[in-house]
Amino acid sequence: SHIILMLADDMACNARNQYPAKVFNNANKNLNIYGDDVEVDYRGYEVTVENFLRVLTGRLDSSVPRSKRLLSDDHSNILIYLTGHGGVNFLKFQDSEEISNVELADAFEQMWQKKRYHELMFVIETCQAVSMYRDFYSPNILAVACSQIGEDSLSHHADPQIGVHIIDSWTYYALEFLNSVSTTSQATLRQFLDTFDPELVKSHPGIRKDLFQRDLHEVLVTDFFGSVRTVELHNITSYHSAAADVDYPASPDTRGASHDVPKALLINEDISFV
């Protein structure tokens, strides 16, 4: 899988953080979600609506490295996860600008027309989150939101040592479920989405699946949240090793069977401690 992470990146070294270069998902501090394997691709002032839309649509300058590009095609499954402050029909970026639901819908249509995804899962955690997906119109999109119009997205708990709430309720229970999923798991998206009890999440999550073709009971969580990469082989005639020469027949075009390579674009734009 290939992950592009956009992050304000001001929390790990914030003066209020008593654990420099660490960010925990829980006041118990069992899981550092800002570990050595986390690579931030866009940080600080790079996290803008323009850059986000350019990454989605592939309209990037030639100088932008491959690691900061969404290298997807019409075989790719893409997960887009957005979290931050928002309201009806908008999500804030850095408290200085907003992206609207119409801009998102049009960007996804560009992606579909340019064959930049096979299936797309859109997840958003913000206040009145379902308003951000109601104008989607492109095929093969599954949209999930943590709250209905008129509802807030509330935090799960606070850490008294730093004096702020550190994780939102929806993300807390999502992470709890996903931490139990391995690359070989047979857990389905239906099982994942059924774990969100409105009394625990403190809001009523929404799901839009009319644009999505597959039954959620048949879609594995690992189709979007990470799995073993499917590799395409074309015109492979031989493999040479020091021990022996082994001939392999030419591989057929397998493009139709390789749509389960997940990619992710994660945006967390203004949460102080997550």
C-alpha positions as CSV (number, residue, x, y, z in Angstrom):
1,S,0.0,0.0,0.0
2,H,1.0,3.6,-0.4
3,I,0.1,6.3,2.1
4,I,0.1,10.0,1.7
5,L,-0.2,11.8,5.1
6,M,-1.1,15.5,5.3
7,L,-0.7,16.8,8.9
8,A,-0.5,20.2,10.6
9,D,2.4,18.5,12.5
10,D,2.4,20.9,15.3
11,M,1.5,18.5,18.2
12,A,4.5,16.3,18.6
13,C,6.8,19.2,19.5
14,N,4.2,21.5,21.0
15,A,5.4,23.0,24.3
16,R,2.3,21.6,26.0
17,N,3.3,18.1,25.0
18,Q,5.1,16.5,27.9
19,Y,6.3,13.6,25.7
20,P,8.3,15.3,22.9
21,A,8.0,13.7,19.4
22,K,5.2,11.3,20.6
23,V,1.5,11.4,20.1
24,F,-0.7,8.9,21.9
25,N,-4.2,7.8,21.0
26,N,-5.2,7.2,24.7
27,A,-4.5,8.8,28.0
28,N,-3.0,5.4,29.1
29,K,-0.2,6.0,26.5
30,N,-0.1,2.5,25.3
31,L,0.1,3.3,21.6
32,N,2.3,6.0,20.1
33,I,0.8,6.9,16.8
34,Y,3.7,9.1,15.8
35,G,6.3,6.4,15.8
36,D,9.5,6.0,13.8
37,D,7.5,4.4,10.9
38,V,5.3,7.5,10.4
39,E,6.2,9.7,7.4
40,V,4.5,13.0,7.0
41,D,4.3,13.9,3.3
42,Y,2.7,17.3,3.6
43,R,3.0,19.3,6.8
44,G,2.3,22.8,8.1
45,Y,1.7,25.3,5.4
46,E,1.8,22.6,2.7
47,V,-1.6,21.4,4.0
48,T,-3.9,23.5,1.8
49,V,-7.1,22.8,-0.1
50,E,-5.2,23.4,-3.4
51,N,-2.5,20.9,-2.6
52,F,-5.1,18.3,-1.5
53,L,-7.1,18.7,-4.7
54,R,-3.9,18.6,-6.8
55,V,-2.9,15.3,-5.1
56,L,-6.3,13.8,-5.8
57,T,-6.5,14.8,-9.4
58,G,-2.8,14.4,-10.2
59,R,-2.3,18.0,-11.3
60,L,1.1,18.4,-9.6
61,D,4.2,20.1,-10.8
62,S,6.9,17.9,-12.3
63,S,9.2,18.8,-9.4
64,V,6.9,17.0,-6.8
65,P,8.6,13.7,-5.9
66,R,6.8,10.4,-6.3
67,S,6.4,9.9,-2.6
68,K,4.1,12.9,-2.5
69,R,2.0,11.8,-5.4
70,L,-1.1,9.5,-5.4
71,L,0.2,7.0,-7.9
72,S,-3.1,5.3,-8.6
73,D,-4.9,4.0,-11.6
74,D,-8.2,2.3,-12.5
75,H,-7.1,-0.8,-10.6
76,S,-6.5,1.1,-7.3
77,N,-8.7,1.0,-4.2
78,I,-8.3,4.4,-2.4
79,L,-9.1,5.3,1.2
80,I,-9.5,9.0,1.9
81,Y,-9.8,9.9,5.6
82,L,-10.4,13.5,6.7
83,T,-10.7,14.8,10.2
84,G,-10.8,18.3,11.6
85,H,-13.2,21.1,12.4
86,G,-16.2,21.5,10.0
87,G,-19.8,22.3,9.6
88,V,-22.6,21.9,7.0
89,N,-21.0,21.4,3.6
90,F,-17.4,22.4,4.6
91,L,-14.2,21.2,6.4
92,K,-11.7,23.7,7.6
93,F,-8.0,23.5,6.6
94,Q,-5.6,25.1,9.1
95,D,-8.4,27.5,10.3
96,S,-7.6,29.7,7.3
97,E,-9.6,28.1,4.4
98,E,-12.3,25.5,3.8
99,I,-13.0,22.8,1.3
100,S,-16.7,22.3,0.3
101,N,-18.7,19.2,-0.4
102,V,-19.1,20.4,-4.0
103,E,-15.3,20.7,-4.5
104,L,-14.9,17.2,-3.1
105,A,-17.6,15.8,-5.4
106,D,-16.1,17.4,-8.5
107,A,-12.6,16.3,-7.6
108,F,-13.8,12.7,-7.3
109,E,-15.5,13.0,-10.7
110,Q,-12.2,14.2,-12.2
111,M,-10.5,11.2,-10.6
112,W,-13.0,8.8,-12.1
113,Q,-12.8,10.4,-15.6
114,K,-9.0,10.2,-15.4
115,K,-9.1,6.6,-14.3
116,R,-7.4,7.3,-11.0
117,Y,-9.4,4.8,-8.9
118,H,-11.3,1.5,-9.1
119,E,-13.1,1.9,-5.8
120,L,-12.9,4.8,-3.3
121,M,-13.8,4.8,0.4
122,F,-14.3,8.2,1.8
123,V,-14.3,8.6,5.6
124,I,-14.8,11.9,7.4
125,E,-14.9,12.8,11.1
126,T,-16.1,16.3,11.8
127,C,-19.3,18.0,13.0
128,Q,-22.3,17.5,10.7
129,A,-20.1,15.1,8.6
130,V,-22.8,13.6,6.4
131,S,-23.2,16.9,4.6
132,M,-19.8,16.4,3.0
133,Y,-20.8,13.4,1.0
134,R,-24.4,14.1,0.0
135,D,-23.4,15.7,-3.4
136,F,-21.1,12.9,-4.5
137,Y,-22.2,11.6,-7.9
138,S,-19.3,9.5,-9.2
139,P,-19.3,5.6,-9.4
140,N,-17.8,3.2,-7.0
141,I,-17.6,5.5,-4.0
142,L,-18.4,4.3,-0.5
143,A,-18.8,7.2,2.0
144,V,-18.8,7.0,5.8
145,A,-19.4,9.9,8.2
146,C,-19.3,10.1,12.0
147,S,-22.2,12.4,12.5
148,Q,-25.5,13.5,11.0
149,I,-26.5,17.1,10.1
150,G,-27.2,18.9,13.3
151,E,-24.8,16.7,15.3
152,D,-21.3,17.4,16.7
153,S,-18.4,15.1,16.5
154,L,-17.3,14.8,20.2
155,S,-14.1,13.7,21.8
156,H,-13.7,10.4,23.6
157,H,-11.7,11.5,26.6
158,A,-9.1,14.0,27.8
159,D,-5.6,13.6,29.0
160,P,-5.2,15.8,32.2
161,Q,-1.4,15.9,31.8
162,I,-1.7,18.0,28.7
163,G,-5.1,19.5,29.4
164,V,-6.8,18.7,26.1
165,H,-9.0,16.0,24.6
166,I,-6.8,13.7,22.6
167,I,-9.0,11.6,20.3
168,D,-12.4,11.8,18.8
169,S,-15.0,9.1,19.7
170,W,-15.4,7.7,16.2
171,T,-11.7,7.4,15.6
172,Y,-11.2,5.8,19.0
173,Y,-13.6,3.0,18.3
174,A,-12.4,2.7,14.7
175,L,-8.8,2.3,15.9
176,E,-9.9,-0.2,18.5
177,F,-11.4,-2.4,15.7
178,L,-8.6,-1.9,13.2
179,N,-5.8,-2.8,15.6
180,S,-7.3,-6.3,15.7
181,V,-7.2,-6.7,11.9
182,S,-4.2,-8.4,10.3
183,T,-3.3,-8.4,6.6
184,T,-4.9,-11.9,6.3
185,S,-8.1,-10.9,8.2
186,Q,-11.5,-11.9,6.7
187,A,-13.3,-9.1,8.6
188,T,-15.7,-7.2,6.4
189,L,-16.6,-3.6,6.1
190,R,-20.1,-4.4,7.3
191,Q,-18.6,-5.8,10.5
192,F,-16.4,-2.7,10.9
193,L,-19.2,-0.3,10.4
194,D,-21.5,-2.2,12.7
195,T,-19.2,-1.6,15.6
196,F,-20.1,2.1,16.0
197,D,-22.7,2.3,18.7
198,P,-24.3,5.8,18.7
199,E,-24.4,5.8,22.5
200,L,-20.6,5.2,22.6
201,V,-19.7,7.4,19.6
202,K,-22.0,10.1,20.9
203,S,-23.4,10.7,17.4
204,H,-25.2,8.8,14.7
205,P,-22.7,7.7,11.9
206,G,-23.9,7.8,8.3
207,I,-23.1,5.5,5.4
208,R,-23.8,6.3,1.7
209,K,-23.5,3.1,-0.4
210,D,-25.8,3.8,-3.4
211,L,-22.8,4.6,-5.6
212,F,-20.9,1.5,-4.5
213,Q,-21.5,-1.7,-6.4
214,R,-20.4,-4.4,-3.9
215,D,-22.3,-5.7,-0.9
216,L,-20.5,-4.6,2.3
217,H,-20.8,-8.1,3.7
218,E,-18.5,-9.2,0.9
219,V,-15.9,-6.4,1.0
220,L,-12.9,-7.1,3.2
221,V,-11.6,-4.4,5.5
222,T,-8.2,-5.0,4.0
223,D,-9.5,-4.0,0.6
224,F,-9.1,-0.4,1.8
225,F,-7.2,-0.4,5.2
226,G,-4.1,-2.3,4.0
227,S,-3.3,-5.7,2.6
228,V,-0.7,-7.7,0.8
229,R,0.0,-6.0,-2.4
230,T,-1.1,-7.6,-5.6
231,V,1.7,-7.5,-8.2
232,E,1.0,-7.5,-11.9
233,L,3.4,-9.3,-14.2
234,H,3.6,-8.7,-17.9
235,N,5.6,-10.5,-20.6
236,I,7.8,-12.4,-18.1
237,T,9.7,-15.0,-20.0
238,S,12.4,-16.2,-17.7
239,Y,14.0,-16.0,-14.3
240,H,17.7,-16.6,-13.8
241,S,19.3,-17.6,-10.6
242,A,22.8,-18.8,-9.7
243,A,21.4,-22.3,-9.0
244,A,19.3,-22.9,-12.1
245,D,17.6,-21.5,-15.1
246,V,13.8,-21.7,-14.9
247,D,11.6,-20.7,-17.8
248,Y,8.2,-19.2,-17.1
249,P,5.4,-18.7,-19.7
250,A,4.4,-15.2,-20.6
251,S,2.0,-13.8,-18.1
252,P,-1.4,-12.8,-19.3
253,D,-2.8,-9.3,-18.8
254,T,-4.1,-9.4,-15.2
255,R,-5.2,-5.9,-14.9
256,G,-8.8,-6.9,-14.3
257,A,-7.9,-8.9,-11.3
258,S,-5.6,-6.5,-9.5
259,H,-8.0,-3.8,-8.2
260,D,-7.4,-4.7,-4.5
261,V,-4.2,-2.6,-4.1
262,P,-5.2,-0.1,-1.4
263,K,-3.8,3.4,-1.3
264,A,-4.6,6.0,1.4
265,L,-4.7,9.7,1.6
266,L,-5.0,10.9,5.2
267,I,-5.7,14.4,6.3
268,N,-5.5,15.7,9.8
269,E,-5.3,19.4,9.5
270,D,-5.8,21.1,12.8
271,I,-6.1,18.8,15.8
272,S,-3.6,19.8,18.5
273,F,-3.2,16.3,20.0
274,V,-4.6,13.2,18.4
